[in-house]
Amino acid sequence: MPSRTPKTWSVIADHYRQRILSGELEPGSKLPSNKEIAGRWNVAVATVSRALQHLQVEGYLRTSPRGTFVADDPRVTASSRDRLERVQRVRSSLMEGETSRVTAAGLVVPPLYVADLFDLEHGAQLVRREYVAGRGKSRTLFAVSWYPAHFAALVPDLLNTAPGRNDGITAKVLEATGRTVTAARDDMHAREADQREASALAVPVGSPILALVHRWSDEEGLIEYTESCLPARFTIGYEYTP
């Protein structure tokens, strides 16, 4: 139960956002009344109303005369920050109820810009993993992840496309290499889906998508570089301390 310390509406919104993303609050679940939530958080009812209205706009919640409910098919997914925090906490980058399917994995010569990120000489190889994630009928993510080539000897599952081998792969890499993510950066932009992305997300070619990139590294260099994309109308969000 939250502490009685007064909270802003954004903190309350993030609390319920994380509970929905983690699967703790399942689709269709009914939330307590605004008055009950206000009592638990020691805030005004108006503060709770603002928090829940924000989540409704983002697509996490729906309202009816009977109350406030988690959306039946929430058009939301986790940010890279959420996924890294989950790796550190429960060893999986997938959220509760989310599944993934690896569509390709191997040692390949990367594009020049990826090689430069890993400070590789031209022609050197990296591990490349391509996968699709989803929840229920919704495709939530299409991603391509890159790792140093020598990681494959330490974590054979990096080259394995068998079902179930993608969940926890980042945790396996960190454990096997003895490295820890100490620096992280996200970049994102909106654009149209190409043929490969459209097929993976089950949308028409040229559909609007949100393209994401994350770089997780330590003092030795990049540990994981991932390019991913989300279908239109999906929302990601996270709190940060200014």
GROMACS elastic network, one bead per residue, 0.5 to 0.9 nm:
[ bonds ]
;  ai    aj funct       b0    kb
    1    40     6  0.75457   500
    1    41     6  0.88189   500
    2     5     6  0.82925   500
    2    40     6  0.68016   500
    2    41     6  0.63093   500
    3     6     6  0.82365   500
    3    40     6  0.78535   500
    3    41     6  0.67470   500
    3    42     6  0.84698   500
    4     7     6  0.84610   500
    4    39     6  0.87301   500
    4    40     6  0.69827   500
    4    41     6  0.55983   500
    4    42     6  0.55292   500
    4    43     6  0.87942   500
    5    41     6  0.71432   500
    5    42     6  0.68618   500
    5    43     6  0.88581   500
    6    41     6  0.65583   500
    6    42     6  0.57192   500
    6    43     6  0.60128   500
    7    10     6  0.81119   500
    7    11     6  0.62523   500
    7    12     6  0.69286   500
    7    41     6  0.68288   500
    7    42     6  0.77316   500
    7    43     6  0.68842   500
    7    47     6  0.88932   500
    8    11     6  0.54755   500
    8    12     6  0.66796   500
    8    13     6  0.88206   500
    8    43     6  0.81775   500
    8    47     6  0.71919   500
    8    48     6  0.89202   500
    8    51     6  0.86076   500
    9    12     6  0.51747   500
    9    13     6  0.61344   500
    9    14     6  0.86599   500
    9    43     6  0.88244   500
    9    46     6  0.89622   500
    9    47     6  0.52952   500
    9    48     6  0.62428   500
    9    49     6  0.83638   500
    9    50     6  0.63547   500
    9    52     6  0.85346   500
   10    14     6  0.61128   500
   10    15     6  0.85709   500
   10    50     6  0.85746   500
   10    51     6  0.61491   500
   10    54     6  0.86252   500
   10   239     6  0.80910   500
   11    14     6  0.50811   500
   11    15     6  0.61645   500
   11    16     6  0.88631   500
   11    51     6  0.82241   500
   11   239     6  0.79791   500
   12    15     6  0.50571   500
   12    16     6  0.65442   500
   12    17     6  0.85538   500
   12    41     6  0.80943   500
   12    47     6  0.86891   500
   12    48     6  0.72763   500
   12    51     6  0.62043   500
   12    52     6  0.83703   500
   13    16     6  0.54434   500
   13    17     6  0.60053   500
   13    18     6  0.86479   500
   13    48     6  0.82603   500
   13    50     6  0.85564   500
   13    52     6  0.64136   500
   13    53     6  0.89872   500
   13    54     6  0.72527   500
   13    55     6  0.65556   500
   14    18     6  0.60150   500
   14    19     6  0.85050   500
   14    51     6  0.85226   500
   14    55     6  0.87856   500
   14   237     6  0.86178   500
   14   238     6  0.72679   500
   14   239     6  0.70317   500
   15    18     6  0.54504   500
   15    19     6  0.64222   500
   15    20     6  0.88733   500
   16    20     6  0.61783   500
   16    21     6  0.85589   500
   16    25     6  0.82088   500
   16    52     6  0.86101   500
   16    55     6  0.83998   500
   16    60     6  0.89792   500
   17    20     6  0.52358   500
   17    21     6  0.61584   500
   17    22     6  0.85849   500
   17    55     6  0.72948   500
   17    60     6  0.71951   500
   17   237     6  0.86784   500
   17   238     6  0.89411   500
   18    22     6  0.59423   500
   18    23     6  0.84807   500
   18    24     6  0.85299   500
   18    78     6  0.88635   500
   18    82     6  0.85668   500
   19    22     6  0.52252   500
   19    23     6  0.62584   500
   19    24     6  0.51350   500
   19    25     6  0.55892   500
   19    26     6  0.86949   500
   20    23     6  0.52096   500
   20    24     6  0.60277   500
   20    26     6  0.65236   500
   20    27     6  0.80095   500
   20    60     6  0.74417   500
   20    70     6  0.74713   500
   20    74     6  0.87376   500
   21    24     6  0.76994   500
   21    25     6  0.79824   500
   21    26     6  0.88983   500
   21    60     6  0.89463   500
   21    76     6  0.77305   500
   21    77     6  0.68156   500
   21    78     6  0.67094   500
   21    95     6  0.63805   500
   21    96     6  0.71285   500
   21    97     6  0.89691   500
   22    25     6  0.75952   500
   22    26     6  0.88724   500
   22    94     6  0.89688   500
   22    95     6  0.52990   500
   22    97     6  0.78867   500
   23    26     6  0.54140   500
   23    27     6  0.83324   500
   23    95     6  0.71754   500
   23    97     6  0.62643   500
   23    98     6  0.88503   500
   24    96     6  0.77415   500
   25    28     6  0.84227   500
   25    29     6  0.61725   500
   25    30     6  0.86239   500
   25    31     6  0.87654   500
   25    70     6  0.72040   500
   26    29     6  0.55443   500
   26    70     6  0.68512   500
   26    71     6  0.86983   500
   26    72     6  0.84336   500
   27    30     6  0.89216   500
   27    61     6  0.89757   500
   27    69     6  0.78040   500
   27    70     6  0.50974   500
   27    71     6  0.55093   500
   27    73     6  0.64129   500
   27    74     6  0.71792   500
   28    61     6  0.88951   500
   28    62     6  0.88899   500
   28    69     6  0.55971   500
   28    71     6  0.58768   500
   28    72     6  0.50961   500
   28    73     6  0.84894   500
   29    68     6  0.85779   500
   29    69     6  0.54122   500
   29    70     6  0.53281   500
   29    71     6  0.81692   500
   29    72     6  0.85578   500
   30    33     6  0.89697   500
   30    67     6  0.71168   500
   30    68     6  0.59045   500
   30    70     6  0.65405   500
   31    34     6  0.84862   500
   31    37     6  0.86505   500
   31    67     6  0.75147   500
   31    68     6  0.56699   500
   31    69     6  0.57728   500
   31    70     6  0.75335   500
   32    35     6  0.80278   500
   32    36     6  0.59785   500
   32    37     6  0.62790   500
   32    67     6  0.82408   500
   32    68     6  0.77916   500
   33    36     6  0.51587   500
   33    37     6  0.63006   500
   33    38     6  0.85476   500
   33    67     6  0.71128   500
   33    68     6  0.76132   500
   34    37     6  0.51318   500
   34    38     6  0.60118   500
   34    39     6  0.86005   500
   34    45     6  0.60279   500
   34    46     6  0.84797   500
   34    48     6  0.60225   500
   34    49     6  0.65813   500
   34    52     6  0.86465   500
   34    68     6  0.88522   500
   35    38     6  0.50358   500
   35    39     6  0.62691   500
   35    40     6  0.87722   500
   35    44     6  0.83391   500
   35    45     6  0.57688   500
   35    48     6  0.81335   500
   36    39     6  0.51406   500
   36    40     6  0.63655   500
   36    41     6  0.87954   500
   36    45     6  0.87777   500
   37    40     6  0.50899   500
   37    41     6  0.62371   500
   37    42     6  0.83397   500
   37    43     6  0.84608   500
   37    45     6  0.79747   500
   37    48     6  0.69397   500
   38    41     6  0.52337   500
   38    42     6  0.56533   500
   38    43     6  0.50465   500
   38    44     6  0.58352   500
   38    45     6  0.53385   500
   38    46     6  0.85419   500
   38    47     6  0.77114   500
   38    48     6  0.60809   500
   39    42     6  0.50187   500
   39    43     6  0.67195   500
   39    44     6  0.81661   500
   39    45     6  0.83899   500
   40    43     6  0.80769   500
   41    44     6  0.87646   500
   41    48     6  0.88566   500
   43    46     6  0.82505   500
   43    47     6  0.64741   500
   43    48     6  0.74429   500
   44    47     6  0.53050   500
   44    48     6  0.68743   500
   44    49     6  0.89015   500
   45    48     6  0.51639   500
   45    49     6  0.61937   500
   45    50     6  0.87082   500
   46    50     6  0.62145   500
   46    51     6  0.86854   500
   47    50     6  0.52383   500
   47    51     6  0.63782   500
   47    52     6  0.88402   500
   48    51     6  0.50712   500
   48    52     6  0.62089   500
   48    53     6  0.84673   500
   49    52     6  0.52905   500
   49    53     6  0.59725   500
   49    54     6  0.85062   500
   50    53     6  0.51257   500
   50    54     6  0.61721   500
   50    55     6  0.87962   500
   51    54     6  0.52241   500
   51    55     6  0.65522   500
   51    56     6  0.88350   500
   52    55     6  0.50252   500
   52    56     6  0.61452   500
   52    57     6  0.86862   500
   52    61     6  0.75378   500
   52    68     6  0.84693   500
   53    57     6  0.62942   500
   53    58     6  0.86737   500
   53    61     6  0.83243   500
   54    57     6  0.52422   500
   54    58     6  0.63798   500
   54    59     6  0.88202   500
   54    60     6  0.89775   500
   55    59     6  0.62358   500
   55    60     6  0.53283   500
   55    61     6  0.59335   500
   55    62     6  0.87982   500
   56    59     6  0.50892   500
   56    60     6  0.55850   500
   56    62     6  0.59137   500
   56    63     6  0.79740   500
   56    70     6  0.89719   500
   56    71     6  0.85452   500
   57    60     6  0.76634   500
   57    61     6  0.79560   500
   58    61     6  0.79370   500
   58    75     6  0.81391   500
   58    76     6  0.76335   500
   58   233     6  0.89527   500
   58   234     6  0.83238   500
   58   235     6  0.61189   500
   58   236     6  0.84256   500
   58   237     6  0.88936   500
   59    62     6  0.75868   500
   59    70     6  0.89177   500
   59    71     6  0.69880   500
   59    73     6  0.89607   500
   59    74     6  0.59547   500
   59    75     6  0.57725   500
   59    76     6  0.66694   500
   59   233     6  0.86638   500
   59   234     6  0.80392   500
   59   235     6  0.73307   500
   60    69     6  0.87295   500
   60    70     6  0.60156   500
   60    71     6  0.55655   500
   60    72     6  0.89648   500
   60    73     6  0.86238   500
   60    74     6  0.53574   500
   60    75     6  0.70235   500
   60    76     6  0.66870   500
   60   235     6  0.88183   500
   61    68     6  0.68595   500
   61    69     6  0.56095   500
   61    72     6  0.84604   500
   61    74     6  0.75604   500
   62    67     6  0.86448   500
   62    68     6  0.59361   500
   62    69     6  0.53687   500
   62    70     6  0.61848   500
   62    71     6  0.53479   500
   62    72     6  0.83334   500
   63    66     6  0.77130   500
   63    67     6  0.57942   500
   63    69     6  0.61031   500
   63    70     6  0.86563   500
   63    71     6  0.87550   500
   64    67     6  0.53706   500
   64    68     6  0.64776   500
   64    69     6  0.80988   500
   65    68     6  0.84453   500
   66    69     6  0.89889   500
   69    72     6  0.82582   500
   70    73     6  0.84595   500
   70    74     6  0.74640   500
   71    74     6  0.50135   500
   71    75     6  0.83023   500
   73    76     6  0.87679   500
   73   135     6  0.88333   500
   73   136     6  0.82497   500
   73   137     6  0.85812   500
   73   138     6  0.79508   500
   74    77     6  0.83392   500
   74   234     6  0.85035   500
   75   138     6  0.81886   500
   75   140     6  0.82929   500
   75   233     6  0.67524   500
   75   235     6  0.65227   500
   76   140     6  0.78050   500
   76   233     6  0.82944   500
   76   236     6  0.61467   500
   76   237     6  0.88920   500
   77    95     6  0.84706   500
   77   140     6  0.62814   500
   77   141     6  0.81553   500
   77   230     6  0.84989   500
   77   234     6  0.68172   500
   77   235     6  0.63334   500
   77   236     6  0.56719   500
   77   237     6  0.85546   500
   78    81     6  0.78824   500
   78    82     6  0.56535   500
   78    83     6  0.64632   500
   78    94     6  0.85758   500
   78    95     6  0.74006   500
   78   140     6  0.88608   500
   78   235     6  0.83786   500
   78   236     6  0.58312   500
   78   237     6  0.75013   500
   78   238     6  0.87057   500
   79    82     6  0.50714   500
   79    83     6  0.63542   500
   79    84     6  0.87416   500
   79   236     6  0.55469   500
   79   237     6  0.64081   500
   79   238     6  0.70788   500
   80    83     6  0.50268   500
   80    84     6  0.61501   500
   80    85     6  0.85378   500
   80    93     6  0.88155   500
   80   185     6  0.89364   500
   80   186     6  0.71804   500
   80   212     6  0.86182   500
   80   213     6  0.84907   500
   80   214     6  0.66595   500
   81    84     6  0.52098   500
   81    85     6  0.61381   500
   81    86     6  0.85566   500
   81   184     6  0.83861   500
   81   186     6  0.83498   500
   81   214     6  0.89904   500
   81   238     6  0.76378   500
   82    85     6  0.51870   500
   82    86     6  0.61902   500
   82    87     6  0.87177   500
   82    93     6  0.82071   500
   82    95     6  0.87775   500
   82   237     6  0.89926   500
   82   238     6  0.76253   500
   83    86     6  0.50235   500
   83    87     6  0.62079   500
   83    88     6  0.87117   500
   83    92     6  0.77376   500
   83    94     6  0.67506   500
   83    95     6  0.75130   500
   84    88     6  0.63175   500
   84    89     6  0.86227   500
   84    92     6  0.85261   500
   84    93     6  0.64160   500
   84   170     6  0.88072   500
   84   181     6  0.88518   500
   84   216     6  0.88316   500
   85    88     6  0.51612   500
   85    89     6  0.61792   500
   85    90     6  0.85822   500
   85    93     6  0.81485   500
   86    90     6  0.56390   500
   86    91     6  0.65566   500
   86    92     6  0.60345   500
   86    93     6  0.57307   500
   86    94     6  0.77291   500
   86    95     6  0.77111   500
   87    90     6  0.56115   500
   87    93     6  0.50948   500
   87    94     6  0.83294   500
   87   168     6  0.72499   500
   87   170     6  0.70779   500
   87   171     6  0.60420   500
   88    91     6  0.58181   500
   88    92     6  0.79810   500
   88    93     6  0.88147   500
   88   171     6  0.74752   500
   89    92     6  0.80690   500
   90    93     6  0.83907   500
   90   168     6  0.86550   500
   90   171     6  0.88795   500
   91   167     6  0.83636   500
   91   168     6  0.53686   500
   91   169     6  0.82982   500
   91   170     6  0.76588   500
   91   171     6  0.51549   500
   91   172     6  0.80397   500
   92    95     6  0.76542   500
   92   166     6  0.89766   500
   92   167     6  0.57008   500
   92   169     6  0.74580   500
   92   170     6  0.74745   500
   92   171     6  0.68380   500
   93   167     6  0.68760   500
   93   168     6  0.63937   500
   93   169     6  0.81738   500
   93   170     6  0.73813   500
   93   171     6  0.83813   500
   94    97     6  0.81173   500
   94    98     6  0.58130   500
   94    99     6  0.69068   500
   94   100     6  0.79109   500
   94   133     6  0.81314   500
   94   167     6  0.66639   500
   94   168     6  0.79964   500
   95    98     6  0.53352   500
   95    99     6  0.82256   500
   96    99     6  0.85219   500
   96   135     6  0.89644   500
   97   134     6  0.85897   500
   97   135     6  0.60958   500
   97   136     6  0.79169   500
   98   133     6  0.67459   500
   98   134     6  0.55069   500
   98   136     6  0.77334   500
   98   140     6  0.84442   500
   99   132     6  0.84342   500
   99   133     6  0.55350   500
   99   134     6  0.55362   500
   99   135     6  0.63411   500
   99   136     6  0.86024   500
   99   164     6  0.85799   500
   99   167     6  0.80323   500
  100   131     6  0.66409   500
  100   132     6  0.54601   500
  100   134     6  0.63150   500
  100   135     6  0.88247   500
  100   141     6  0.88987   500
  100   163     6  0.81916   500
  100   164     6  0.77562   500
  100   166     6  0.68725   500
  100   167     6  0.74010   500
  101   130     6  0.86524   500
  101   131     6  0.54425   500
  101   132     6  0.53685   500
  101   133     6  0.64683   500
  101   134     6  0.88132   500
  101   161     6  0.78601   500
  101   162     6  0.83627   500
  101   163     6  0.64377   500
  101   164     6  0.77239   500
  101   165     6  0.87270   500
  101   166     6  0.72758   500
  102   105     6  0.73752   500
  102   129     6  0.71708   500
  102   130     6  0.58129   500
  102   132     6  0.65403   500
  102   133     6  0.88005   500
  102   160     6  0.82836   500
  102   161     6  0.52504   500
  102   162     6  0.74179   500
  102   163     6  0.73418   500
  102   164     6  0.88104   500
  102   165     6  0.81490   500
  102   166     6  0.66962   500
  103   129     6  0.78301   500
  103   130     6  0.55594   500
  103   131     6  0.52611   500
  103   132     6  0.73940   500
  103   161     6  0.67069   500
  104   128     6  0.77547   500
  104   129     6  0.57638   500
  104   130     6  0.50695   500
  104   131     6  0.70388   500
  104   159     6  0.83905   500
  104   160     6  0.85544   500
  104   161     6  0.65133   500
  105   127     6  0.72733   500
  105   128     6  0.55731   500
  105   130     6  0.63531   500
  105   131     6  0.88299   500
  105   158     6  0.69965   500
  105   159     6  0.50065   500
  105   160     6  0.65261   500
  105   161     6  0.63680   500
  106   126     6  0.82674   500
  106   127     6  0.56922   500
  106   128     6  0.55646   500
  106   129     6  0.68163   500
  106   158     6  0.78473   500
  106   159     6  0.53211   500
  106   160     6  0.82712   500
  107   125     6  0.60182   500
  107   126     6  0.55152   500
  107   128     6  0.62267   500
  107   149     6  0.68360   500
  107   152     6  0.84163   500
  107   159     6  0.77911   500
  108   124     6  0.82178   500
  108   125     6  0.51073   500
  108   126     6  0.56754   500
  108   127     6  0.64548   500
  108   128     6  0.66959   500
  108   149     6  0.88412   500
  109   112     6  0.87667   500
  109   115     6  0.81996   500
  109   122     6  0.83506   500
  109   123     6  0.58437   500
  109   124     6  0.59135   500
  109   126     6  0.63162   500
  109   127     6  0.87537   500
  110   113     6  0.80444   500
  110   114     6  0.60119   500
  110   115     6  0.59197   500
  110   122     6  0.89948   500
  110   123     6  0.80319   500
  110   124     6  0.78876   500
  110   125     6  0.65188   500
  110   126     6  0.64864   500
  110   127     6  0.87633   500
  110   128     6  0.81522   500
  110   146     6  0.86841   500
  111   114     6  0.54480   500
  111   115     6  0.62970   500
  111   116     6  0.87473   500
  112   116     6  0.60999   500
  112   117     6  0.86914   500
  112   120     6  0.89656   500
  112   122     6  0.73632   500
  113   116     6  0.50901   500
  113   117     6  0.64188   500
  113   118     6  0.89692   500
  114   117     6  0.50888   500
  114   118     6  0.65775   500
  114   119     6  0.85940   500
  114   120     6  0.86694   500
  114   146     6  0.83200   500
  114   225     6  0.83941   500
  115   118     6  0.52496   500
  115   119     6  0.60081   500
  115   120     6  0.50593   500
  115   121     6  0.71947   500
  115   122     6  0.72953   500
  115   123     6  0.87034   500
  115   124     6  0.78050   500
  115   125     6  0.83205   500
  115   126     6  0.81332   500
  116   120     6  0.59695   500
  116   121     6  0.80055   500
  116   122     6  0.88136   500
  117   120     6  0.77543   500
  117   221     6  0.88661   500
  117   222     6  0.75543   500
  117   225     6  0.85540   500
  118   126     6  0.88832   500
  118   147     6  0.86796   500
  118   148     6  0.75932   500
  118   221     6  0.70878   500
  118   222     6  0.61203   500
  118   223     6  0.88482   500
  118   225     6  0.88751   500
  119   221     6  0.85350   500
  120   123     6  0.81822   500
  120   124     6  0.62269   500
  120   125     6  0.82304   500
  121   124     6  0.57376   500
  122   125     6  0.88305   500
  124   149     6  0.86331   500
  125   148     6  0.78704   500
  125   149     6  0.60358   500
  126   146     6  0.64689   500
  126   147     6  0.58495   500
  126   148     6  0.51765   500
  126   150     6  0.82423   500
  127   145     6  0.80188   500
  127   146     6  0.54787   500
  127   147     6  0.50095   500
  127   148     6  0.61427   500
  127   149     6  0.52411   500
  127   150     6  0.84671   500
  127   151     6  0.78417   500
  127   152     6  0.70204   500
  127   158     6  0.72946   500
  127   159     6  0.75631   500
  128   144     6  0.68462   500
  128   145     6  0.57828   500
  128   147     6  0.67738   500
  128   149     6  0.89811   500
  128   158     6  0.83059   500
  128   159     6  0.82556   500
  129   143     6  0.80887   500
  129   144     6  0.55385   500
  129   145     6  0.51267   500
  129   146     6  0.65086   500
  129   147     6  0.85594   500
  129   158     6  0.72152   500
  129   159     6  0.75483   500
  129   161     6  0.86951   500
  130   142     6  0.77177   500
  130   143     6  0.57195   500
  130   145     6  0.64150   500
  131   141     6  0.82848   500
  131   142     6  0.60024   500
  131   143     6  0.54707   500
  131   144     6  0.65361   500
  131   145     6  0.84839   500
  131   166     6  0.82421   500
  131   200     6  0.85941   500
  132   139     6  0.73176   500
  132   140     6  0.78139   500
  132   141     6  0.57375   500
  132   143     6  0.63679   500
  132   200     6  0.66074   500
  132   201     6  0.77240   500
  133   138     6  0.88088   500
  133   139     6  0.60704   500
  133   140     6  0.56206   500
  133   141     6  0.50109   500
  133   142     6  0.63949   500
  133   143     6  0.82210   500
  134   137     6  0.72440   500
  134   138     6  0.55090   500
  134   141     6  0.65725   500
  134   142     6  0.89363   500
  135   138     6  0.53933   500
  135   139     6  0.65603   500
  135   140     6  0.67512   500
  136   139     6  0.80786   500
  138   201     6  0.86376   500
  139   142     6  0.78969   500
  139   200     6  0.81416   500
  139   201     6  0.56472   500
  139   202     6  0.75067   500
  139   230     6  0.80898   500
  139   231     6  0.76304   500
  140   201     6  0.77357   500
  140   229     6  0.85043   500
  140   230     6  0.60555   500
  140   231     6  0.70618   500
  140   234     6  0.79252   500
  141   200     6  0.85793   500
  141   201     6  0.72208   500
  141   228     6  0.66040   500
  141   229     6  0.57817   500
  141   230     6  0.51432   500
  141   231     6  0.75940   500
  142   197     6  0.69385   500
  142   200     6  0.63220   500
  142   201     6  0.65952   500
  142   227     6  0.84657   500
  142   228     6  0.53772   500
  142   229     6  0.54776   500
  142   230     6  0.68272   500
  143   197     6  0.89917   500
  143   212     6  0.89731   500
  143   226     6  0.66850   500
  143   227     6  0.56362   500
  143   229     6  0.65846   500
  144   225     6  0.84128   500
  144   226     6  0.55875   500
  144   227     6  0.53452   500
  144   228     6  0.62545   500
  145   224     6  0.67477   500
  145   225     6  0.56559   500
  145   227     6  0.64434   500
  145   228     6  0.83274   500
  146   149     6  0.89245   500
  146   223     6  0.84411   500
  146   224     6  0.58131   500
  146   225     6  0.51641   500
  146   226     6  0.62000   500
  146   227     6  0.87339   500
  147   150     6  0.84834   500
  147   151     6  0.68766   500
  147   152     6  0.84258   500
  147   158     6  0.87275   500
  147   222     6  0.78402   500
  147   223     6  0.61687   500
  147   224     6  0.52565   500
  147   225     6  0.68193   500
  148   151     6  0.56760   500
  148   152     6  0.79016   500
  148   222     6  0.80097   500
  148   223     6  0.71249   500
  148   224     6  0.80297   500
  149   152     6  0.58952   500
  149   153     6  0.81260   500
  150   153     6  0.57632   500
  150   154     6  0.71430   500
  150   155     6  0.89965   500
  151   154     6  0.51280   500
  151   155     6  0.59234   500
  151   156     6  0.81203   500
  151   158     6  0.78878   500
  151   173     6  0.71607   500
  151   176     6  0.83105   500
  151   177     6  0.73983   500
  152   155     6  0.50488   500
  152   156     6  0.52517   500
  152   157     6  0.75911   500
  152   158     6  0.58474   500
  152   159     6  0.68184   500
  153   156     6  0.58289   500
  153   158     6  0.89305   500
  154   173     6  0.77487   500
  154   176     6  0.60180   500
  154   177     6  0.71383   500
  155   158     6  0.58680   500
  155   159     6  0.83115   500
  155   169     6  0.84293   500
  155   172     6  0.68501   500
  155   173     6  0.63100   500
  155   176     6  0.67596   500
  155   177     6  0.87009   500
  156   159     6  0.59044   500
  156   160     6  0.69252   500
  157   161     6  0.78695   500
  157   162     6  0.87478   500
  157   165     6  0.63352   500
  157   166     6  0.78538   500
  157   169     6  0.74033   500
  157   172     6  0.87533   500
  158   161     6  0.82125   500
  158   165     6  0.82773   500
  158   166     6  0.80798   500
  158   169     6  0.71360   500
  158   173     6  0.85414   500
  160   163     6  0.87734   500
  160   165     6  0.67680   500
  160   166     6  0.83545   500
  161   164     6  0.85124   500
  161   165     6  0.68121   500
  161   166     6  0.77818   500
  162   165     6  0.58813   500
  162   166     6  0.82900   500
  163   166     6  0.74337   500
  164   167     6  0.60521   500
  165   168     6  0.76367   500
  165   169     6  0.71381   500
  166   169     6  0.54082   500
  166   170     6  0.86229   500
  167   170     6  0.82621   500
  167   171     6  0.89959   500
  168   171     6  0.53010   500
  168   172     6  0.63004   500
  168   173     6  0.88021   500
  169   172     6  0.50653   500
  169   173     6  0.62727   500
  169   174     6  0.87857   500
  170   173     6  0.50409   500
  170   174     6  0.62913   500
  170   175     6  0.86437   500
  170   224     6  0.81136   500
  171   174     6  0.51607   500
  171   175     6  0.61352   500
  171   176     6  0.85184   500
  172   175     6  0.51707   500
  172   176     6  0.59578   500
  172   177     6  0.84197   500
  173   176     6  0.52504   500
  173   177     6  0.59699   500
  173   178     6  0.81466   500
  173   179     6  0.81516   500
  173   223     6  0.84483   500
  174   177     6  0.53915   500
  174   178     6  0.56448   500
  174   179     6  0.52147   500
  174   180     6  0.62191   500
  174   181     6  0.81569   500
  174   223     6  0.83493   500
  175   178     6  0.52405   500
  175   179     6  0.71073   500
  175   180     6  0.85933   500
  176   179     6  0.80768   500
  177   180     6  0.87933   500
  179   217     6  0.88501   500
  179   218     6  0.73928   500
  179   220     6  0.87251   500
  179   223     6  0.80378   500
  180   217     6  0.77347   500
  180   218     6  0.64741   500
  180   223     6  0.85893   500
  181   184     6  0.72513   500
  181   216     6  0.58467   500
  181   217     6  0.52241   500
  181   218     6  0.53982   500
  181   222     6  0.89560   500
  181   223     6  0.74852   500
  182   216     6  0.76121   500
  182   217     6  0.61834   500
  182   219     6  0.77172   500
  183   215     6  0.80206   500
  183   216     6  0.59862   500
  183   217     6  0.52838   500
  183   218     6  0.58948   500
  183   219     6  0.84383   500
  184   214     6  0.70581   500
  184   215     6  0.55320   500
  184   217     6  0.63733   500
  184   218     6  0.87007   500
  185   213     6  0.81005   500
  185   214     6  0.55858   500
  185   215     6  0.52954   500
  185   216     6  0.68653   500
  185   217     6  0.89611   500
  186   212     6  0.71133   500
  186   213     6  0.55721   500
  186   215     6  0.66662   500
  187   211     6  0.83725   500
  187   212     6  0.57819   500
  187   213     6  0.51210   500
  187   214     6  0.65299   500
  187   215     6  0.89240   500
  188   210     6  0.68980   500
  188   211     6  0.54516   500
  188   213     6  0.62051   500
  188   214     6  0.88381   500
  188   229     6  0.89961   500
  189   209     6  0.85679   500
  189   210     6  0.58621   500
  189   211     6  0.53693   500
  189   212     6  0.67494   500
  190   208     6  0.69404   500
  190   209     6  0.57701   500
  190   211     6  0.59092   500
  190   212     6  0.87903   500
  191   206     6  0.84383   500
  191   207     6  0.82284   500
  191   208     6  0.56593   500
  191   209     6  0.56762   500
  191   210     6  0.65393   500
  191   211     6  0.70952   500
  192   205     6  0.76480   500
  192   207     6  0.52556   500
  192   209     6  0.57988   500
  192   210     6  0.84233   500
  193   196     6  0.78817   500
  193   197     6  0.55517   500
  193   198     6  0.54578   500
  193   203     6  0.83444   500
  193   204     6  0.79644   500
  193   205     6  0.56810   500
  193   207     6  0.53879   500
  193   208     6  0.61998   500
  193   209     6  0.60469   500
  193   210     6  0.89295   500
  193   211     6  0.89835   500
  193   229     6  0.86596   500
  193   231     6  0.88513   500
  194   197     6  0.53895   500
  194   198     6  0.59226   500
  194   199     6  0.85342   500
  194   205     6  0.57492   500
  194   206     6  0.62192   500
  194   207     6  0.83568   500
  195   198     6  0.52090   500
  195   199     6  0.61575   500
  195   200     6  0.86761   500
  195   204     6  0.83647   500
  195   205     6  0.55654   500
  195   206     6  0.80274   500
  196   199     6  0.53072   500
  196   200     6  0.62986   500
  196   201     6  0.87550   500
  196   205     6  0.85685   500
  197   200     6  0.51351   500
  197   201     6  0.61263   500
  197   202     6  0.83189   500
  197   203     6  0.83644   500
  197   205     6  0.79845   500
  197   229     6  0.77032   500
  198   201     6  0.52535   500
  198   202     6  0.57217   500
  198   204     6  0.57356   500
  198   205     6  0.51771   500
  198   206     6  0.75585   500
  198   207     6  0.73591   500
  198   231     6  0.88709   500
  199   202     6  0.50568   500
  199   203     6  0.65595   500
  199   204     6  0.76859   500
  199   205     6  0.77837   500
  200   203     6  0.79804   500
  201   204     6  0.88473   500
  201   229     6  0.86709   500
  201   230     6  0.77200   500
  201   231     6  0.67095   500
  202   231     6  0.89038   500
  203   206     6  0.85184   500
  203   207     6  0.65681   500
  203   231     6  0.77039   500
  204   207     6  0.56442   500
  205   208     6  0.89480   500
  206   209     6  0.87162   500
  207   231     6  0.80710   500
  207   232     6  0.75927   500
  208   231     6  0.70869   500
  208   232     6  0.56274   500
  209   229     6  0.63576   500
  209   230     6  0.55623   500
  209   232     6  0.50573   500
  209   233     6  0.84754   500
  209   234     6  0.89117   500
  210   228     6  0.84272   500
  210   229     6  0.53817   500
  210   230     6  0.51855   500
  210   231     6  0.67120   500
  210   232     6  0.68471   500
  210   234     6  0.84216   500
  211   227     6  0.73728   500
  211   228     6  0.58269   500
  211   230     6  0.65813   500
  212   226     6  0.80966   500
  212   227     6  0.57760   500
  212   228     6  0.50770   500
  212   229     6  0.56723   500
  212   230     6  0.80816   500
  213   225     6  0.74355   500
  213   226     6  0.56180   500
  213   228     6  0.62471   500
  213   229     6  0.85482   500
  214   224     6  0.80303   500
  214   225     6  0.59145   500
  214   226     6  0.54193   500
  214   227     6  0.67776   500
  214   228     6  0.85506   500
  215   222     6  0.68726   500
  215   223     6  0.78042   500
  215   224     6  0.60637   500
  215   226     6  0.67032   500
  216   221     6  0.87196   500
  216   222     6  0.60584   500
  216   223     6  0.57196   500
  216   224     6  0.52866   500
  216   225     6  0.64703   500
  216   226     6  0.87503   500
  217   220     6  0.74883   500
  217   221     6  0.54319   500
  217   224     6  0.68512   500
  217   225     6  0.85927   500
  218   221     6  0.54475   500
  218   222     6  0.66303   500
  218   223     6  0.72131   500
  219   222     6  0.84705   500
  220   223     6  0.84440   500
  222   225     6  0.69372   500
  230   233     6  0.86184   500
  230   234     6  0.66664   500
  230   235     6  0.88004   500
  231   234     6  0.60885   500
  232   235     6  0.85990   500
